């Protein structure tokens, strides 16, 4: 079995009215196109 090491991040902030905001990105390709995910990727 091939092992692929990956990393991800959850970025949390607060907007101008004090509400918590979590940053994510919408996938634009592949099997999960249109789904939401946290930024990350393979470790070289």
C-alpha distance matrix in Angstrom:
0.0 3.8 6.4 9.7 12.8 15.6 19.2 21.8 25.5 28.1 31.5 34.5 38.1 41.5 43.6 47.3 48.4 46.2 43.5 39.9 37.7 33.9 32.6 29.8 29.2 29.2 26.4 28.1 25.5 22.6 22.0 23.3 26.3 29.2 27.3 27.6 25.0 25.3 25.1 22.0 19.2 16.6 17.5 18.2
3.8 0.0 3.8 6.5 9.9 12.8 16.5 19.3 23.1 26.0 29.1 32.4 35.9 39.4 41.4 45.0 46.4 44.3 41.7 38.0 35.7 31.9 30.3 27.6 26.8 27.1 24.3 25.8 23.4 20.8 20.8 22.0 24.7 27.6 25.8 25.8 23.1 23.1 22.5 19.1 16.1 13.2 14.0 14.5
6.4 3.8 0.0 3.8 6.4 9.6 13.2 16.2 19.9 22.9 26.0 29.2 32.8 36.3 38.5 42.1 43.5 41.2 38.8 35.1 32.9 29.1 27.6 25.2 24.9 25.6 23.2 25.1 23.1 21.0 21.0 21.6 24.2 26.8 24.6 24.2 21.1 20.6 19.9 16.5 13.8 10.9 11.3 12.4
9.7 6.5 3.8 0.0 3.8 6.4 10.1 13.2 16.9 20.0 23.0 26.3 29.7 33.3 35.3 38.9 40.4 38.4 36.0 32.3 29.9 26.1 24.4 22.0 21.5 22.3 20.0 22.0 20.2 18.5 18.9 19.2 21.5 24.0 22.0 21.3 18.1 17.5 16.5 13.0 10.0 7.1 8.0 9.6
12.8 9.9 6.4 3.8 0.0 3.8 7.1 10.5 14.0 17.3 20.2 23.5 26.9 30.6 32.8 36.4 37.9 35.7 33.5 29.8 27.5 23.8 22.3 20.3 20.3 21.8 20.0 22.3 21.2 20.0 20.6 20.2 22.3 24.3 22.0 20.7 17.1 15.8 14.6 11.0 8.6 6.0 5.8 8.4
15.6 12.8 9.6 6.4 3.8 0.0 3.8 6.9 10.6 13.9 16.7 20.1 23.4 27.1 29.2 32.8 34.3 32.2 30.0 26.3 23.9 20.2 18.5 16.6 16.6 18.3 16.9 19.4 18.8 18.0 18.7 17.7 19.6 21.2 18.9 17.3 13.6 12.1 10.8 7.3 5.5 4.4 5.4 9.0
19.2 16.5 13.2 10.1 7.1 3.8 0.0 3.8 7.0 10.5 13.2 16.6 19.9 23.6 25.8 29.4 31.0 28.8 26.7 23.0 20.7 17.1 15.6 14.2 14.9 17.2 16.5 19.4 19.5 19.3 20.1 18.4 20.0 21.0 18.5 16.2 12.4 9.9 8.6 5.3 5.6 6.4 6.7 10.5
21.8 19.3 16.2 13.2 10.5 6.9 3.8 0.0 3.8 7.0 9.8 13.2 16.6 20.2 22.3 25.9 27.4 25.3 23.1 19.4 17.1 13.4 11.9 10.6 11.8 14.4 14.4 17.6 18.3 18.5 19.1 16.9 18.2 18.6 15.9 13.1 9.4 6.4 5.7 4.0 6.6 9.1 10.1 13.8
25.5 23.1 19.9 16.9 14.0 10.6 7.0 3.8 0.0 3.8 6.2 9.6 12.9 16.6 18.9 22.4 24.0 21.7 19.8 16.1 13.9 10.4 9.3 9.1 11.2 14.5 15.4 18.6 20.0 20.7 21.4 18.7 19.6 19.3 16.6 13.3 9.9 6.2 5.8 6.2 9.6 12.4 13.0 16.4
28.1 26.0 22.9 20.0 17.3 13.9 10.5 7.0 3.8 0.0 3.8 6.4 10.0 13.5 15.9 19.6 20.7 18.4 16.2 12.5 10.5 7.1 7.0 7.7 10.8 14.0 15.7 19.2 21.0 21.9 22.2 19.0 19.9 18.9 16.0 12.4 9.6 6.2 7.5 9.2 12.8 15.8 16.7 20.2
31.5 29.1 26.0 23.0 20.2 16.7 13.2 9.8 6.2 3.8 0.0 3.8 6.8 10.4 12.8 16.3 17.9 15.7 14.0 10.5 8.4 5.8 5.4 7.9 11.1 14.6 16.9 20.0 22.3 23.8 24.4 21.2 21.4 20.0 17.6 13.8 11.7 8.4 8.8 11.1 14.9 18.0 18.7 21.8
34.5 32.4 29.2 26.3 23.5 20.1 16.6 13.2 9.6 6.4 3.8 0.0 3.8 7.1 10.0 13.5 14.6 12.2 10.5 7.0 5.7 4.6 6.4 9.7 13.2 16.5 19.2 22.3 24.9 26.4 26.8 23.3 23.5 21.6 19.1 15.4 13.9 11.1 12.2 14.8 18.5 21.7 22.3 25.6
38.1 35.9 32.8 29.7 26.9 23.4 19.9 16.6 12.9 10.0 6.8 3.8 0.0 3.8 6.7 10.0 11.5 9.2 8.4 5.8 5.2 6.5 8.0 11.8 15.0 18.2 21.3 24.1 27.0 28.9 29.4 25.9 25.6 23.4 21.4 17.7 16.7 14.2 15.0 17.7 21.5 24.7 25.3 28.2
41.5 39.4 36.3 33.3 30.6 27.1 23.6 20.2 16.6 13.5 10.4 7.1 3.8 0.0 3.8 6.8 7.8 5.5 5.4 4.4 5.5 8.5 10.6 14.3 17.4 20.2 23.6 26.2 29.4 31.3 31.8 28.1 27.7 25.1 23.3 19.7 19.3 17.3 18.3 21.3 25.0 28.4 29.0 32.0
43.6 41.4 38.5 35.3 32.8 29.2 25.8 22.3 18.9 15.9 12.8 10.0 6.7 3.8 0.0 3.8 5.5 5.4 5.5 6.4 6.5 10.0 11.4 14.9 17.5 20.0 23.6 25.8 29.2 31.5 32.1 28.4 27.5 24.6 23.3 20.0 20.2 18.6 19.6 22.9 26.5 30.1 31.0 33.8
47.3 45.0 42.1 38.9 36.4 32.8 29.4 25.9 22.4 19.6 16.3 13.5 10.0 6.8 3.8 0.0 3.8 5.6 7.5 9.6 10.3 13.8 15.1 18.5 20.8 23.1 26.8 28.7 32.2 34.7 35.4 31.8 30.6 27.6 26.6 23.5 23.9 22.3 23.0 26.4 30.0 33.5 34.3 36.9
48.4 46.4 43.5 40.4 37.9 34.3 31.0 27.4 24.0 20.7 17.9 14.6 11.5 7.8 5.5 3.8 0.0 3.8 5.8 9.1 10.8 14.6 16.5 19.8 22.4 24.4 28.1 30.3 33.7 36.0 36.3 32.6 31.6 28.4 27.2 24.2 24.8 23.6 24.8 28.2 31.9 35.4 36.3 39.2
46.2 44.3 41.2 38.4 35.7 32.2 28.8 25.3 21.7 18.4 15.7 12.2 9.2 5.5 5.4 5.6 3.8 0.0 3.8 6.6 9.2 12.8 15.3 18.8 21.8 24.1 27.7 30.2 33.5 35.5 35.6 31.9 31.3 28.4 26.7 23.4 23.6 22.0 23.4 26.5 30.3 33.6 34.4 37.4
43.5 41.7 38.8 36.0 33.5 30.0 26.7 23.1 19.8 16.2 14.0 10.5 8.4 5.4 5.5 7.5 5.8 3.8 0.0 3.8 6.5 10.1 12.9 16.0 19.1 21.2 24.8 27.4 30.6 32.4 32.3 28.5 28.1 25.1 23.3 20.2 20.6 19.3 21.1 24.3 28.1 31.5 32.6 35.8
39.9 38.0 35.1 32.3 29.8 26.3 23.0 19.4 16.1 12.5 10.5 7.0 5.8 4.4 6.4 9.6 9.1 6.6 3.8 0.0 3.8 6.8 10.0 13.2 16.6 19.0 22.3 25.2 28.2 29.8 29.7 26.0 25.9 23.2 21.0 17.6 17.5 15.9 17.9 20.9 24.6 28.0 29.0 32.3
37.7 35.7 32.9 29.9 27.5 23.9 20.7 17.1 13.9 10.5 8.4 5.7 5.2 5.5 6.5 10.3 10.8 9.2 6.5 3.8 0.0 3.8 6.5 9.7 12.9 15.4 18.8 21.6 24.6 26.4 26.6 22.9 22.5 19.9 17.9 14.5 14.4 12.9 14.7 18.0 21.7 25.2 26.5 29.6
33.9 31.9 29.1 26.1 23.8 20.2 17.1 13.4 10.4 7.1 5.8 4.6 6.5 8.5 10.0 13.8 14.6 12.8 10.1 6.8 3.8 0.0 3.8 6.5 10.2 12.9 16.0 19.1 21.8 23.3 23.5 19.9 19.9 17.6 15.2 11.6 10.9 9.2 11.2 14.4 18.1 21.6 23.0 26.2
32.6 30.3 27.6 24.4 22.3 18.5 15.6 11.9 9.3 7.0 5.4 6.4 8.0 10.6 11.4 15.1 16.5 15.3 12.9 10.0 6.5 3.8 0.0 3.8 7.0 10.3 13.3 16.2 19.0 20.9 21.6 18.1 17.6 15.6 13.7 10.0 9.2 7.3 8.4 12.0 15.6 19.2 20.8 23.8
29.8 27.6 25.2 22.0 20.3 16.6 14.2 10.6 9.1 7.7 7.9 9.7 11.8 14.3 14.9 18.5 19.8 18.8 16.0 13.2 9.7 6.5 3.8 0.0 3.8 6.9 9.6 12.7 15.4 17.1 17.7 14.3 13.9 12.2 10.2 6.5 5.6 4.7 6.4 10.1 13.3 17.1 19.2 22.2
29.2 26.8 24.9 21.5 20.3 16.6 14.9 11.8 11.2 10.8 11.1 13.2 15.0 17.4 17.5 20.8 22.4 21.8 19.1 16.6 12.9 10.2 7.0 3.8 0.0 3.8 6.4 9.1 12.0 14.2 15.3 12.2 11.1 9.6 8.6 5.7 5.5 6.1 6.6 10.0 12.5 16.3 18.8 21.4
29.2 27.1 25.6 22.3 21.8 18.3 17.2 14.4 14.5 14.0 14.6 16.5 18.2 20.2 20.0 23.1 24.4 24.1 21.2 19.0 15.4 12.9 10.3 6.9 3.8 0.0 3.8 6.3 9.4 11.7 12.7 9.5 7.8 5.9 5.7 4.5 6.3 8.7 9.5 12.4 14.3 17.8 20.8 23.2
26.4 24.3 23.2 20.0 20.0 16.9 16.5 14.4 15.4 15.7 16.9 19.2 21.3 23.6 23.6 26.8 28.1 27.7 24.8 22.3 18.8 16.0 13.3 9.6 6.4 3.8 0.0 3.8 5.9 8.0 9.4 6.8 5.1 5.3 5.5 6.0 6.9 9.7 10.0 11.9 12.8 15.9 19.3 21.4
28.1 25.8 25.1 22.0 22.3 19.4 19.4 17.6 18.6 19.2 20.0 22.3 24.1 26.2 25.8 28.7 30.3 30.2 27.4 25.2 21.6 19.1 16.2 12.7 9.1 6.3 3.8 0.0 3.8 7.3 9.6 8.2 5.0 6.0 8.2 9.5 10.7 13.3 13.0 14.7 15.0 17.7 21.2 22.8
25.5 23.4 23.1 20.2 21.2 18.8 19.5 18.3 20.0 21.0 22.3 24.9 27.0 29.4 29.2 32.2 33.7 33.5 30.6 28.2 24.6 21.8 19.0 15.4 12.0 9.4 5.9 3.8 0.0 3.8 7.0 7.0 4.7 7.7 9.5 11.4 12.2 14.8 14.6 15.3 14.8 16.9 20.5 21.9
22.6 20.8 21.0 18.5 20.0 18.0 19.3 18.5 20.7 21.9 23.8 26.4 28.9 31.3 31.5 34.7 36.0 35.5 32.4 29.8 26.4 23.3 20.9 17.1 14.2 11.7 8.0 7.3 3.8 0.0 3.8 5.5 5.4 9.1 10.0 12.4 12.8 15.7 15.8 15.9 14.9 16.5 20.2 21.7
22.0 20.8 21.0 18.9 20.6 18.7 20.1 19.1 21.4 22.2 24.4 26.8 29.4 31.8 32.1 35.4 36.3 35.6 32.3 29.7 26.6 23.5 21.6 17.7 15.3 12.7 9.4 9.6 7.0 3.8 0.0 3.8 5.7 9.1 9.3 12.2 12.9 16.1 17.0 17.2 16.5 18.0 21.8 23.6
23.3 22.0 21.6 19.2 20.2 17.7 18.4 16.9 18.7 19.0 21.2 23.3 25.9 28.1 28.4 31.8 32.6 31.9 28.5 26.0 22.9 19.9 18.1 14.3 12.2 9.5 6.8 8.2 7.0 5.5 3.8 0.0 3.8 6.3 5.5 8.5 9.5 13.0 14.4 15.3 15.3 17.5 21.2 23.4
26.3 24.7 24.2 21.5 22.3 19.6 20.0 18.2 19.6 19.9 21.4 23.5 25.6 27.7 27.5 30.6 31.6 31.3 28.1 25.9 22.5 19.9 17.6 13.9 11.1 7.8 5.1 5.0 4.7 5.4 5.7 3.8 0.0 3.8 5.5 8.5 10.3 13.8 14.7 16.0 16.3 18.8 22.4 24.4
29.2 27.6 26.8 24.0 24.3 21.2 21.0 18.6 19.3 18.9 20.0 21.6 23.4 25.1 24.6 27.6 28.4 28.4 25.1 23.2 19.9 17.6 15.6 12.2 9.6 5.9 5.3 6.0 7.7 9.1 9.1 6.3 3.8 0.0 3.8 6.7 9.7 13.2 14.6 16.7 17.8 20.7 24.2 26.5
27.3 25.8 24.6 22.0 22.0 18.9 18.5 15.9 16.6 16.0 17.6 19.1 21.4 23.3 23.3 26.6 27.2 26.7 23.3 21.0 17.9 15.2 13.7 10.2 8.6 5.7 5.5 8.2 9.5 10.0 9.3 5.5 5.5 3.8 0.0 3.8 6.7 10.5 12.6 14.7 16.1 19.1 22.4 25.1
27.6 25.8 24.2 21.3 20.7 17.3 16.2 13.1 13.3 12.4 13.8 15.4 17.7 19.7 20.0 23.5 24.2 23.4 20.2 17.6 14.5 11.6 10.0 6.5 5.7 4.5 6.0 9.5 11.4 12.4 12.2 8.5 8.5 6.7 3.8 0.0 3.8 7.1 9.7 12.3 14.4 17.7 20.8 23.7
25.0 23.1 21.1 18.1 17.1 13.6 12.4 9.4 9.9 9.6 11.7 13.9 16.7 19.3 20.2 23.9 24.8 23.6 20.6 17.5 14.4 10.9 9.2 5.6 5.5 6.3 6.9 10.7 12.2 12.8 12.9 9.5 10.3 9.7 6.7 3.8 0.0 3.8 6.5 8.7 11.0 14.4 17.2 20.3
25.3 23.1 20.6 17.5 15.8 12.1 9.9 6.4 6.2 6.2 8.4 11.1 14.2 17.3 18.6 22.3 23.6 22.0 19.3 15.9 12.9 9.2 7.3 4.7 6.1 8.7 9.7 13.3 14.8 15.7 16.1 13.0 13.8 13.2 10.5 7.1 3.8 0.0 3.8 6.4 9.6 13.1 15.3 18.6
25.1 22.5 19.9 16.5 14.6 10.8 8.6 5.7 5.8 7.5 8.8 12.2 15.0 18.3 19.6 23.0 24.8 23.4 21.1 17.9 14.7 11.2 8.4 6.4 6.6 9.5 10.0 13.0 14.6 15.8 17.0 14.4 14.7 14.6 12.6 9.7 6.5 3.8 0.0 3.8 7.2 10.9 12.8 15.8
22.0 19.1 16.5 13.0 11.0 7.3 5.3 4.0 6.2 9.2 11.1 14.8 17.7 21.3 22.9 26.4 28.2 26.5 24.3 20.9 18.0 14.4 12.0 10.1 10.0 12.4 11.9 14.7 15.3 15.9 17.2 15.3 16.0 16.7 14.7 12.3 8.7 6.4 3.8 0.0 3.8 7.3 9.1 12.2
19.2 16.1 13.8 10.0 8.6 5.5 5.6 6.6 9.6 12.8 14.9 18.5 21.5 25.0 26.5 30.0 31.9 30.3 28.1 24.6 21.7 18.1 15.6 13.3 12.5 14.3 12.8 15.0 14.8 14.9 16.5 15.3 16.3 17.8 16.1 14.4 11.0 9.6 7.2 3.8 0.0 3.8 6.5 9.3
16.6 13.2 10.9 7.1 6.0 4.4 6.4 9.1 12.4 15.8 18.0 21.7 24.7 28.4 30.1 33.5 35.4 33.6 31.5 28.0 25.2 21.6 19.2 17.1 16.3 17.8 15.9 17.7 16.9 16.5 18.0 17.5 18.8 20.7 19.1 17.7 14.4 13.1 10.9 7.3 3.8 0.0 3.8 6.3
17.5 14.0 11.3 8.0 5.8 5.4 6.7 10.1 13.0 16.7 18.7 22.3 25.3 29.0 31.0 34.3 36.3 34.4 32.6 29.0 26.5 23.0 20.8 19.2 18.8 20.8 19.3 21.2 20.5 20.2 21.8 21.2 22.4 24.2 22.4 20.8 17.2 15.3 12.8 9.1 6.5 3.8 0.0 3.8
18.2 14.5 12.4 9.6 8.4 9.0 10.5 13.8 16.4 20.2 21.8 25.6 28.2 32.0 33.8 36.9 39.2 37.4 35.8 32.3 29.6 26.2 23.8 22.2 21.4 23.2 21.4 22.8 21.9 21.7 23.6 23.4 24.4 26.5 25.1 23.7 20.3 18.6 15.8 12.2 9.3 6.3 3.8 0.0
